[in-house]
């Protein structure tokens, strides 16, 4: 796959390898405690229903220390994931870019395969992995990348939302120029904001014990899907 050439990972901060360690909190039990109130059992059931047929994941078992927070999180992220109209591949590409900018290994390793399944080409995912942040004004490499005009607009929006918070008028206007309507822009904005929240939670608590690992390469991800 010649397009996935080895280049400097400018957008990714280097994390030195260390010994494997546990998440900073113990995980909550995977089933409701026997003495839990009825509404806690209901919350477990709602989260399990969204994950079905998979079991609860480490993120769920971290959040479930506070069942009401876990419930609200499940509803909000569930809506972004399953009730939005914006192209799923583009949404996953934005999530992956958030993961790169925030060095959230767990988030990248979980969502990069979903981006590929959603129709993002390997060379486009690779670009999201290695391009320097455009929030600092470096857009030359973005313009030469394999990303489509729509994807470039989303990547610039993601970079500014994540790095500088304030989005410049021209960056926002570009979303409409390339064809995103009001609903899609709201969905992209909530998706980027929501997964910034996810990445910060994951990294702060080292959910899944990923902080001392490396993000999977696009080549690895493609091979795993074959």
WOLIN-V232485 format. One record per residue. N is the residue number from 0. PSI is psi in whole degrees, 0 to 359 (NA if undefined). D_LAST is the distance of its C-alpha to the last C-alpha in whole Angstrom. Layout:
n=N psi=PSI d_last=D_LAST
n=N psi=PSI d_last=D_LAST
This chain:
n=0 psi=85 d_last=14
n=1 psi=335 d_last=18
n=2 psi=338 d_last=18
n=3 psi=55 d_last=17
n=4 psi=157 d_last=20
n=5 psi=120 d_last=22
n=6 psi=168 d_last=24
n=7 psi=131 d_last=27
n=8 psi=75 d_last=25
n=9 psi=329 d_last=28
n=10 psi=353 d_last=27
n=11 psi=123 d_last=26
n=12 psi=139 d_last=29
n=13 psi=131 d_last=29
n=14 psi=118 d_last=29
n=15 psi=144 d_last=30
n=16 psi=136 d_last=29
n=17 psi=174 d_last=31
n=18 psi=148 d_last=31
n=19 psi=142 d_last=29
n=20 psi=166 d_last=31
n=21 psi=158 d_last=32
n=22 psi=151 d_last=31
n=23 psi=343 d_last=35
n=24 psi=153 d_last=36
n=25 psi=149 d_last=35
n=26 psi=147 d_last=33
n=27 psi=159 d_last=34
n=28 psi=152 d_last=34
n=29 psi=351 d_last=31
n=30 psi=156 d_last=34
n=31 psi=137 d_last=37
n=32 psi=150 d_last=40
n=33 psi=329 d_last=43
n=34 psi=10 d_last=45
n=35 psi=147 d_last=43
n=36 psi=162 d_last=45
n=37 psi=323 d_last=44
n=38 psi=334 d_last=42
n=39 psi=318 d_last=40
n=40 psi=322 d_last=39
n=41 psi=321 d_last=38
n=42 psi=314 d_last=36
n=43 psi=317 d_last=34
n=44 psi=321 d_last=33
n=45 psi=319 d_last=32
n=46 psi=318 d_last=30
n=47 psi=323 d_last=28
n=48 psi=323 d_last=28
n=49 psi=326 d_last=26
n=50 psi=337 d_last=24
n=51 psi=133 d_last=23
n=52 psi=5 d_last=22
n=53 psi=157 d_last=21
n=54 psi=174 d_last=24
n=55 psi=142 d_last=26
n=56 psi=168 d_last=24
n=57 psi=324 d_last=26
n=58 psi=315 d_last=27
n=59 psi=316 d_last=28
n=60 psi=346 d_last=30
n=61 psi=313 d_last=32
n=62 psi=330 d_last=33
n=63 psi=0 d_last=34
n=64 psi=333 d_last=37
n=65 psi=88 d_last=39
n=66 psi=319 d_last=38
n=67 psi=321 d_last=39
n=68 psi=316 d_last=37
n=69 psi=322 d_last=34
n=70 psi=313 d_last=35
n=71 psi=320 d_last=36
n=72 psi=313 d_last=32
n=73 psi=319 d_last=30
n=74 psi=314 d_last=32
n=75 psi=307 d_last=32
n=76 psi=325 d_last=28
n=77 psi=320 d_last=28
n=78 psi=318 d_last=29
n=79 psi=321 d_last=27
n=80 psi=328 d_last=24
n=81 psi=356 d_last=25
n=82 psi=16 d_last=28
n=83 psi=160 d_last=28
n=84 psi=343 d_last=28
n=85 psi=146 d_last=26
n=86 psi=129 d_last=23
n=87 psi=324 d_last=20
n=88 psi=318 d_last=18
n=89 psi=318 d_last=21
n=90 psi=315 d_last=22
n=91 psi=326 d_last=19
n=92 psi=318 d_last=20
n=93 psi=318 d_last=23
n=94 psi=317 d_last=23
n=95 psi=322 d_last=20
n=96 psi=319 d_last=23
n=97 psi=315 d_last=26
n=98 psi=318 d_last=24
n=99 psi=312 d_last=24
n=100 psi=326 d_last=28
n=101 psi=4 d_last=29
n=102 psi=45 d_last=26
n=103 psi=90 d_last=25
n=104 psi=315 d_last=22
n=105 psi=314 d_last=22
n=106 psi=315 d_last=21
n=107 psi=310 d_last=19
n=108 psi=333 d_last=16
n=109 psi=323 d_last=17
n=110 psi=338 d_last=17
n=111 psi=318 d_last=15
n=112 psi=326 d_last=11
n=113 psi=326 d_last=14
n=114 psi=316 d_last=15
n=115 psi=317 d_last=11
n=116 psi=332 d_last=11
n=117 psi=3 d_last=15
n=118 psi=1 d_last=14
n=119 psi=130 d_last=15
n=120 psi=151 d_last=14
n=121 psi=318 d_last=13
n=122 psi=333 d_last=16
n=123 psi=318 d_last=18
n=124 psi=320 d_last=16
n=125 psi=320 d_last=17
n=126 psi=317 d_last=21
n=127 psi=332 d_last=21
n=128 psi=322 d_last=21
n=129 psi=346 d_last=23
n=130 psi=140 d_last=26
n=131 psi=156 d_last=29
n=132 psi=130 d_last=31
n=133 psi=352 d_last=32
n=134 psi=337 d_last=35
n=135 psi=9 d_last=37
n=136 psi=359 d_last=37
n=137 psi=97 d_last=35
n=138 psi=357 d_last=33
n=139 psi=315 d_last=33
n=140 psi=327 d_last=30
n=141 psi=315 d_last=28
n=142 psi=335 d_last=30
n=143 psi=0 d_last=28
n=144 psi=175 d_last=25
n=145 psi=359 d_last=22
n=146 psi=145 d_last=23
n=147 psi=165 d_last=24
n=148 psi=321 d_last=28
n=149 psi=317 d_last=27
n=150 psi=323 d_last=25
n=151 psi=318 d_last=27
n=152 psi=317 d_last=30
n=153 psi=320 d_last=28
n=154 psi=317 d_last=27
n=155 psi=320 d_last=31
n=156 psi=316 d_last=32
n=157 psi=317 d_last=29
n=158 psi=314 d_last=31
n=159 psi=319 d_last=34
n=160 psi=324 d_last=34
n=161 psi=319 d_last=32
n=162 psi=313 d_last=35
n=163 psi=351 d_last=38
n=164 psi=306 d_last=38
n=165 psi=132 d_last=40
n=166 psi=127 d_last=38
n=167 psi=151 d_last=40
n=168 psi=320 d_last=42
n=169 psi=328 d_last=40
n=170 psi=318 d_last=36
n=171 psi=315 d_last=37
n=172 psi=328 d_last=38
n=173 psi=329 d_last=35
n=174 psi=317 d_last=33
n=175 psi=324 d_last=36
n=176 psi=322 d_last=36
n=177 psi=2 d_last=32
n=178 psi=2 d_last=32
n=179 psi=133 d_last=32
n=180 psi=180 d_last=35
n=181 psi=316 d_last=36
n=182 psi=316 d_last=34
n=183 psi=323 d_last=31
n=184 psi=319 d_last=33
n=185 psi=318 d_last=34
n=186 psi=318 d_last=31
n=187 psi=317 d_last=29
n=188 psi=315 d_last=32
n=189 psi=325 d_last=32
n=190 psi=314 d_last=28
n=191 psi=314 d_last=29
n=192 psi=316 d_last=32
n=193 psi=318 d_last=30
n=194 psi=344 d_last=27
n=195 psi=318 d_last=30
n=196 psi=313 d_last=32
n=197 psi=312 d_last=28
n=198 psi=322 d_last=28
n=199 psi=323 d_last=31
n=200 psi=314 d_last=31
n=201 psi=313 d_last=28
n=202 psi=319 d_last=30
n=203 psi=320 d_last=33
n=204 psi=355 d_last=33
n=205 psi=50 d_last=30
n=206 psi=132 d_last=28
n=207 psi=2 d_last=25
n=208 psi=51 d_last=27
n=209 psi=348 d_last=24
n=210 psi=333 d_last=27
n=211 psi=16 d_last=27
n=212 psi=180 d_last=23
n=213 psi=148 d_last=21
n=214 psi=140 d_last=19
n=215 psi=141 d_last=15
n=216 psi=159 d_last=15
n=217 psi=324 d_last=13
n=218 psi=316 d_last=11
n=219 psi=316 d_last=10
n=220 psi=318 d_last=9
n=221 psi=316 d_last=7
n=222 psi=321 d_last=5
n=223 psi=335 d_last=6
n=224 psi=350 d_last=4
n=225 psi=NA d_last=0
